[in-house]
Each structure stands twice: as C-alpha cells, then as structure tokens.
Amino acid sequence: MIDVVTDTSRDWNKVWLESPEHAKMLGELDSLINTVSRQRSVTAENDIESEFATPLLEQIKVVTIRASKSMWRNTQYVNNKFMLHIILGFYTGFSFWQLGQGVGDLQLRMFAMFNFIFVAPGVISQLQPLFIERRDIYDAREKKSKMYSWISFVASLIISEMPYLMICTVCFFLPFYWTVGLPGDSNKAGAIFFVMLMYEFIYTGIGQFVAAYAPNVMSAALVNPIVLFTLVGFSGIILPYSQMVDFWKYWVYWMNPFKYLISSMLVFSSWDIQVECKDSELAIFDPVGNQTCGSYLESYLQNVGSGANLLNPDATAGCQVCQYREGSDWLKTLNIKDYYYGWRDAAICVIFVISSYGLVFLLMKLRTKKTKKVE
C-alpha cells in the first residue's frame, strides 16, 4: 500500500475524480440535498409532529377524550349549567305567558327573547375559572414536558363543552318556547332552536377567549362586564338603531353577534303574524267632511301609514286604526326589512361561532411562549 501511495507515476486525484465510485458518491450527495430541501418545506402540522411524540390529530383525539371524561366527572359544573338554563327558561316562559298578537305583545316577544341573552354571564363566570385552572396546569406540566401541543389543549376544551351546550339549549328551549306562545310550526321552531344553539357556542367562545389571554380569574372577571355591556347595549333592543350615536351606529352595531341573534329569532317568530290590536292600542277618531274612514285616510295609508290597518274603512265616525297590519310592519321599525334577514342573520351567527373559537386559538397562541427543545 505504501508503494502505491508513494508512486508518483500516476495522478491519484485524477484517478479518483474519473472513477465510478466518485460518480456514485456525488449521486448520494445530490439525493441527500434534495431530501433536506423537501424537509424544509414541510407543513405546520409536520413541524408539530417533529416536536411531539404523536401527530396532531392523535393528540387532539386523546386529549379531547381526557377532557370529556373530566367534564363528565365535574358534576357540580355541569349541573349548575343545566339548572341555570332550566330556571331561566321557566322564569322567562311564565313571565311572558301565552303572548297574544297585539302591538304590546310584539314588544313582549322581543323582550322574552332578549332574556335568553342573560344565560351568558352565569355560564361564563363558571367556565372561566375552570379554563384558567386547566391552562395553568398545562403551562406548568404538559407544555414543558412536550406531552402535547397547545392546539390540542384548546381544541379539547372547546370540543368537550359542545355536547353540554346542546343539552343546555334543550333545557332552556322546552320550558320557554311554547309557554311564551311562539309559533308551533316545526320549521320556525327548529330555526329558532338552531339560532339559540349558535348563541350557546358564541358566548362560550367569548368567555374562553377572554380567559385564554387573562393572567388570572380576577382579570377575566373585570373584562367580562365591559364585553357583555357593549354587546347588550348596542344590540338594537335597549337602544334602537335610529337613536344610536353615529360613532357606535356604523361599526359596533354591525359587528355585534347579539344583534343578529335577536334579529333572526324575531323574524322567525313574528314576521308573518297578523297583528290584532287591543282596544287600548287602537287610534280612534272621526273623519271630517262626512267622508268615510277609507277615503279620509286613503293618502295616509298609501304613503306614511302603509303598514297601518284601518279596521272599519266604510264607517263615517269612530275610525279605528291599528298601528301595524302584520308583524313584518313592526319589524321594519327595528331595521329588519325582509324575511330573508332571518336566515341571513342565522348564517352570520355561524360565522361568529367560528370567529369566537378562532379567537380562543389566537389569544392562546399570543400568550403561549415556545419552550426550548431538549438538547
């Protein structure tokens, strides 16, 4: 071997460069370079899988099962949610017992549905301490030990709540809907139930995204009244749209999920009902010039009063005018101008569900700091 190496009669560098072994080595290097290049373009899920021992979907499955079992065993939390909905459902139902079809009854329908909004503060005040407690445990234990991703953690808390939110909707709907005297048609009742279910998801998402970023329970409790007051105050019920200050009218009102919730339920419950004014709700007066009530009010009924209902057009005295003819005439005064607003607003509620849960992930991401990898 020494004789071969020390032999100067051959250029061993040239021999190596022209050898098949050199060509094979270059091919192997090119293959390694291509493999590394492909690995650099992996998706975010693959990044997570490389950081944790199991794939993301498997993490979500396992952690969700664990969170669901924990929720099932937390009977105090679950029973409190159910009882809150049952009690508020009966309270609202019997407070607005069997509403009629008068003008005052239309407004009472609106306030009966408005009462449903107030299940949110009670449930949020229960779920936030639980969310923050579990988040703190995750930060101290699972995150540092790389057991699973924060995405799996948030997804498990959201998914584990959903079955109970469906039951909560039933717990409120059954003692409320027919007790108030809302339409018995299955398509209308089903539509209102669907919108109520979406609201359960919306306010749960709101409570969770506030808790996701709050440093502690006290901070979350201080934020809740501000959020809920803004949403309730500018929903168009307490303060009508026409009376809002321009600063709030053109953005908060249109970005408010409570506005679309109430609007959708009002369309399905009141749009096509025939208004039957009570005697105290009628405008009664005598026409002038020996005219009939119909001829005297003809111009008014064709223009400004197109939604009014003249009960005795042939009478020459004691004209009786009801302010509205149908529920749709009343709803137009609330900025609800067409029946399709019902399904449009229901679809917007679905968008708010997605966005509220999306904010839970976003705010948890902003709060979660990436831990160092073990060397």
Contacts in CASP RR format, 6 or more apart in sequence:
PFRMAT RR
TARGET T0000
AUTHOR 0000-0000-0000
METHOD contacts of the structure
MODEL  1
MIDVVTDTSRDWNKVWLESPEHAKMLGELDSLINTVSRQRSVTAENDIES
EFATPLLEQIKVVTIRASKSMWRNTQYVNNKFMLHIILGFYTGFSFWQLG
QGVGDLQLRMFAMFNFIFVAPGVISQLQPLFIERRDIYDAREKKSKMYSW
ISFVASLIISEMPYLMICTVCFFLPFYWTVGLPGDSNKAGAIFFVMLMYE
FIYTGIGQFVAAYAPNVMSAALVNPIVLFTLVGFSGIILPYSQMVDFWKY
WVYWMNPFKYLISSMLVFSSWDIQVECKDSELAIFDPVGNQTCGSYLESY
LQNVGSGANLLNPDATAGCQVCQYREGSDWLKTLNIKDYYYGWRDAAICV
IFVISSYGLVFLLMKLRTKKTKKVE
5 12 0 8 1.000
16 22 0 8 1.000
42 50 0 8 1.000
45 55 0 8 1.000
45 56 0 8 1.000
48 55 0 8 1.000
48 56 0 8 1.000
48 149 0 8 1.000
48 151 0 8 1.000
49 55 0 8 1.000
49 56 0 8 1.000
51 146 0 8 1.000
51 149 0 8 1.000
51 373 0 8 1.000
52 59 0 8 1.000
52 146 0 8 1.000
52 147 0 8 1.000
52 148 0 8 1.000
52 149 0 8 1.000
53 146 0 8 1.000
54 62 0 8 1.000
54 148 0 8 1.000
56 149 0 8 1.000
56 151 0 8 1.000
56 152 0 8 1.000
59 148 0 8 1.000
59 149 0 8 1.000
59 151 0 8 1.000
59 152 0 8 1.000
60 151 0 8 1.000
60 152 0 8 1.000
60 155 0 8 1.000
60 156 0 8 1.000
60 159 0 8 1.000
62 148 0 8 1.000
63 148 0 8 1.000
63 152 0 8 1.000
63 153 0 8 1.000
63 155 0 8 1.000
63 156 0 8 1.000
64 152 0 8 1.000
64 155 0 8 1.000
64 156 0 8 1.000
64 159 0 8 1.000
64 160 0 8 1.000
66 156 0 8 1.000
67 156 0 8 1.000
67 157 0 8 1.000
67 159 0 8 1.000
67 160 0 8 1.000
68 156 0 8 1.000
68 159 0 8 1.000
68 160 0 8 1.000
68 163 0 8 1.000
70 160 0 8 1.000
71 77 0 8 1.000
71 78 0 8 1.000
71 160 0 8 1.000
71 161 0 8 1.000
71 164 0 8 1.000
72 78 0 8 1.000
74 130 0 8 1.000
77 126 0 8 1.000
77 127 0 8 1.000
77 130 0 8 1.000
78 164 0 8 1.000
80 126 0 8 1.000
81 123 0 8 1.000
81 126 0 8 1.000
81 164 0 8 1.000
81 168 0 8 1.000
82 164 0 8 1.000
82 167 0 8 1.000
82 168 0 8 1.000
82 171 0 8 1.000
84 119 0 8 1.000
84 122 0 8 1.000
84 123 0 8 1.000
85 119 0 8 1.000
85 168 0 8 1.000
85 169 0 8 1.000
85 171 0 8 1.000
85 172 0 8 1.000
86 171 0 8 1.000
86 172 0 8 1.000
86 175 0 8 1.000
88 115 0 8 1.000
88 116 0 8 1.000
88 118 0 8 1.000
88 119 0 8 1.000
88 172 0 8 1.000
89 171 0 8 1.000
89 172 0 8 1.000
89 175 0 8 1.000
89 176 0 8 1.000
90 175 0 8 1.000
90 176 0 8 1.000
90 179 0 8 1.000
91 115 0 8 1.000
92 112 0 8 1.000
92 115 0 8 1.000
92 116 0 8 1.000
92 176 0 8 1.000
92 180 0 8 1.000
93 112 0 8 1.000
93 175 0 8 1.000
93 176 0 8 1.000
93 179 0 8 1.000
93 180 0 8 1.000
94 179 0 8 1.000
95 112 0 8 1.000
95 115 0 8 1.000
96 108 0 8 1.000
96 109 0 8 1.000
96 111 0 8 1.000
96 112 0 8 1.000
96 179 0 8 1.000
96 180 0 8 1.000
97 179 0 8 1.000
97 180 0 8 1.000
98 179 0 8 1.000
98 180 0 8 1.000
98 181 0 8 1.000
99 105 0 8 1.000
99 108 0 8 1.000
99 109 0 8 1.000
99 112 0 8 1.000
99 180 0 8 1.000
99 181 0 8 1.000
100 181 0 8 1.000
100 276 0 8 1.000
101 273 0 8 1.000
101 274 0 8 1.000
101 275 0 8 1.000
101 276 0 8 1.000
102 275 0 8 1.000
102 276 0 8 1.000
102 277 0 8 1.000
102 278 0 8 1.000
102 281 0 8 1.000
103 275 0 8 1.000
103 277 0 8 1.000
103 278 0 8 1.000
103 281 0 8 1.000
103 322 0 8 1.000
103 323 0 8 1.000
103 324 0 8 1.000
103 330 0 8 1.000
104 281 0 8 1.000
106 270 0 8 1.000
106 275 0 8 1.000
106 324 0 8 1.000
106 327 0 8 1.000
106 330 0 8 1.000
109 180 0 8 1.000
109 182 0 8 1.000
109 266 0 8 1.000
109 269 0 8 1.000
109 270 0 8 1.000
110 237 0 8 1.000
110 262 0 8 1.000
110 266 0 8 1.000
110 334 0 8 1.000
111 237 0 8 1.000
112 176 0 8 1.000
112 180 0 8 1.000
113 262 0 8 1.000
113 265 0 8 1.000
113 266 0 8 1.000
113 269 0 8 1.000
114 235 0 8 1.000
114 237 0 8 1.000
114 262 0 8 1.000
116 172 0 8 1.000
116 176 0 8 1.000
116 196 0 8 1.000
116 199 0 8 1.000
117 199 0 8 1.000
117 232 0 8 1.000
117 235 0 8 1.000
117 258 0 8 1.000
117 261 0 8 1.000
117 262 0 8 1.000
119 168 0 8 1.000
119 172 0 8 1.000
119 203 0 8 1.000
120 203 0 8 1.000
120 206 0 8 1.000
120 228 0 8 1.000
121 224 0 8 1.000
121 228 0 8 1.000
123 168 0 8 1.000
123 203 0 8 1.000
123 204 0 8 1.000
124 203 0 8 1.000
124 204 0 8 1.000
124 206 0 8 1.000
124 207 0 8 1.000
124 210 0 8 1.000
124 224 0 8 1.000
124 228 0 8 1.000
125 221 0 8 1.000
125 224 0 8 1.000
127 161 0 8 1.000
127 204 0 8 1.000
127 207 0 8 1.000
127 208 0 8 1.000
127 211 0 8 1.000
128 207 0 8 1.000
128 208 0 8 1.000
128 210 0 8 1.000
128 211 0 8 1.000
128 214 0 8 1.000
128 217 0 8 1.000
128 220 0 8 1.000
128 221 0 8 1.000
128 224 0 8 1.000
129 217 0 8 1.000
131 157 0 8 1.000
131 207 0 8 1.000
131 208 0 8 1.000
131 211 0 8 1.000
131 212 0 8 1.000
132 211 0 8 1.000
132 214 0 8 1.000
132 216 0 8 1.000
132 217 0 8 1.000
132 220 0 8 1.000
134 153 0 8 1.000
134 157 0 8 1.000
135 153 0 8 1.000
135 211 0 8 1.000
135 212 0 8 1.000
135 364 0 8 1.000
138 150 0 8 1.000
138 153 0 8 1.000
139 368 0 8 1.000
141 147 0 8 1.000
142 148 0 8 1.000
142 153 0 8 1.000
143 150 0 8 1.000
143 368 0 8 1.000
143 371 0 8 1.000
144 371 0 8 1.000
146 371 0 8 1.000
146 374 0 8 1.000
150 364 0 8 1.000
150 365 0 8 1.000
150 368 0 8 1.000
151 361 0 8 1.000
153 364 0 8 1.000
154 212 0 8 1.000
154 360 0 8 1.000
154 361 0 8 1.000
154 364 0 8 1.000
157 208 0 8 1.000
158 205 0 8 1.000
158 208 0 8 1.000
158 357 0 8 1.000
158 360 0 8 1.000
161 204 0 8 1.000
162 201 0 8 1.000
165 197 0 8 1.000
165 200 0 8 1.000
165 201 0 8 1.000
165 204 0 8 1.000
166 197 0 8 1.000
166 200 0 8 1.000
168 200 0 8 1.000
169 193 0 8 1.000
169 196 0 8 1.000
169 197 0 8 1.000
169 200 0 8 1.000
172 196 0 8 1.000
173 192 0 8 1.000
173 193 0 8 1.000
173 196 0 8 1.000
177 189 0 8 1.000
177 192 0 8 1.000
177 193 0 8 1.000
178 184 0 8 1.000
182 188 0 8 1.000
182 189 0 8 1.000
182 192 0 8 1.000
182 269 0 8 1.000
183 189 0 8 1.000
183 268 0 8 1.000
183 269 0 8 1.000
183 273 0 8 1.000
188 268 0 8 1.000
188 269 0 8 1.000
191 264 0 8 1.000
191 268 0 8 1.000
191 342 0 8 1.000
191 343 0 8 1.000
191 346 0 8 1.000
192 265 0 8 1.000
192 268 0 8 1.000
192 269 0 8 1.000
194 346 0 8 1.000
195 261 0 8 1.000
195 264 0 8 1.000
195 265 0 8 1.000
195 268 0 8 1.000
195 345 0 8 1.000
195 346 0 8 1.000
195 349 0 8 1.000
196 265 0 8 1.000
198 261 0 8 1.000
198 346 0 8 1.000
198 349 0 8 1.000
198 350 0 8 1.000
198 352 0 8 1.000
198 353 0 8 1.000
199 257 0 8 1.000
199 261 0 8 1.000
199 349 0 8 1.000
201 353 0 8 1.000
201 356 0 8 1.000
201 357 0 8 1.000
202 257 0 8 1.000
202 261 0 8 1.000
202 349 0 8 1.000
202 352 0 8 1.000
202 353 0 8 1.000
202 356 0 8 1.000
204 356 0 8 1.000
205 353 0 8 1.000
205 356 0 8 1.000
205 357 0 8 1.000
205 359 0 8 1.000
205 360 0 8 1.000
206 227 0 8 1.000
206 356 0 8 1.000
207 220 0 8 1.000
207 224 0 8 1.000
208 356 0 8 1.000
208 357 0 8 1.000
208 360 0 8 1.000
209 356 0 8 1.000
209 358 0 8 1.000
209 359 0 8 1.000
209 360 0 8 1.000
209 362 0 8 1.000
209 363 0 8 1.000
210 220 0 8 1.000
210 223 0 8 1.000
210 224 0 8 1.000
210 227 0 8 1.000
211 220 0 8 1.000
212 359 0 8 1.000
212 360 0 8 1.000
212 363 0 8 1.000
212 364 0 8 1.000
212 367 0 8 1.000
213 363 0 8 1.000
213 364 0 8 1.000
213 366 0 8 1.000
213 367 0 8 1.000
214 220 0 8 1.000
214 223 0 8 1.000
230 252 0 8 1.000
230 256 0 8 1.000
231 256 0 8 1.000
231 257 0 8 1.000
231 258 0 8 1.000
232 238 0 8 1.000
232 258 0 8 1.000
233 239 0 8 1.000
234 244 0 8 1.000
234 248 0 8 1.000
234 252 0 8 1.000
234 253 0 8 1.000
234 256 0 8 1.000
234 259 0 8 1.000
235 256 0 8 1.000
235 258 0 8 1.000
235 259 0 8 1.000
235 261 0 8 1.000
235 262 0 8 1.000
236 244 0 8 1.000
236 253 0 8 1.000
236 259 0 8 1.000
236 262 0 8 1.000
236 334 0 8 1.000
236 335 0 8 1.000
237 262 0 8 1.000
240 334 0 8 1.000
241 249 0 8 1.000
241 253 0 8 1.000
241 334 0 8 1.000
241 335 0 8 1.000
242 335 0 8 1.000
244 253 0 8 1.000
253 259 0 8 1.000
257 348 0 8 1.000
257 349 0 8 1.000
257 352 0 8 1.000
257 356 0 8 1.000
260 345 0 8 1.000
260 346 0 8 1.000
260 348 0 8 1.000
260 349 0 8 1.000
260 352 0 8 1.000
261 345 0 8 1.000
261 349 0 8 1.000
263 334 0 8 1.000
263 336 0 8 1.000
263 341 0 8 1.000
263 342 0 8 1.000
263 345 0 8 1.000
264 341 0 8 1.000
264 342 0 8 1.000
264 343 0 8 1.000
264 345 0 8 1.000
264 346 0 8 1.000
264 349 0 8 1.000
266 331 0 8 1.000
266 334 0 8 1.000
266 336 0 8 1.000
267 331 0 8 1.000
267 336 0 8 1.000
267 339 0 8 1.000
267 341 0 8 1.000
267 342 0 8 1.000
267 345 0 8 1.000
268 342 0 8 1.000
270 327 0 8 1.000
270 330 0 8 1.000
270 331 0 8 1.000
271 326 0 8 1.000
271 327 0 8 1.000
271 328 0 8 1.000
271 331 0 8 1.000
271 339 0 8 1.000
272 326 0 8 1.000
272 327 0 8 1.000
272 328 0 8 1.000
272 339 0 8 1.000
273 326 0 8 1.000
273 327 0 8 1.000
274 325 0 8 1.000
274 326 0 8 1.000
275 309 0 8 1.000
275 322 0 8 1.000
275 323 0 8 1.000
275 324 0 8 1.000
275 325 0 8 1.000
275 326 0 8 1.000
275 327 0 8 1.000
275 329 0 8 1.000
275 330 0 8 1.000
276 322 0 8 1.000
277 309 0 8 1.000
277 311 0 8 1.000
277 322 0 8 1.000
277 323 0 8 1.000
277 324 0 8 1.000
281 322 0 8 1.000
281 323 0 8 1.000
282 311 0 8 1.000
282 320 0 8 1.000
282 321 0 8 1.000
282 322 0 8 1.000
283 319 0 8 1.000
283 320 0 8 1.000
283 321 0 8 1.000
283 322 0 8 1.000
283 323 0 8 1.000
284 318 0 8 1.000
284 319 0 8 1.000
284 320 0 8 1.000
284 321 0 8 1.000
285 318 0 8 1.000
285 319 0 8 1.000
286 317 0 8 1.000
286 318 0 8 1.000
286 319 0 8 1.000
287 293 0 8 1.000
287 294 0 8 1.000
287 295 0 8 1.000
287 296 0 8 1.000
287 297 0 8 1.000
287 316 0 8 1.000
287 317 0 8 1.000
287 319 0 8 1.000
288 296 0 8 1.000
290 316 0 8 1.000
291 316 0 8 1.000
292 313 0 8 1.000
292 314 0 8 1.000
292 315 0 8 1.000
292 316 0 8 1.000
293 310 0 8 1.000
293 312 0 8 1.000
293 313 0 8 1.000
293 314 0 8 1.000
293 315 0 8 1.000
293 316 0 8 1.000
293 318 0 8 1.000
293 319 0 8 1.000
293 320 0 8 1.000
294 301 0 8 1.000
294 310 0 8 1.000
294 313 0 8 1.000
294 314 0 8 1.000
294 319 0 8 1.000
296 319 0 8 1.000
297 310 0 8 1.000
297 313 0 8 1.000
297 319 0 8 1.000
297 321 0 8 1.000
300 308 0 8 1.000
301 307 0 8 1.000
301 308 0 8 1.000
301 310 0 8 1.000
307 324 0 8 1.000
307 325 0 8 1.000
307 326 0 8 1.000
307 329 0 8 1.000
308 321 0 8 1.000
308 322 0 8 1.000
308 323 0 8 1.000
308 324 0 8 1.000
308 325 0 8 1.000
308 329 0 8 1.000
309 321 0 8 1.000
309 322 0 8 1.000
309 324 0 8 1.000
309 325 0 8 1.000
310 319 0 8 1.000
310 320 0 8 1.000
310 321 0 8 1.000
311 320 0 8 1.000
311 321 0 8 1.000
311 322 0 8 1.000
312 318 0 8 1.000
312 319 0 8 1.000
312 320 0 8 1.000
323 330 0 8 1.000
324 330 0 8 1.000
328 339 0 8 1.000
331 337 0 8 1.000
END
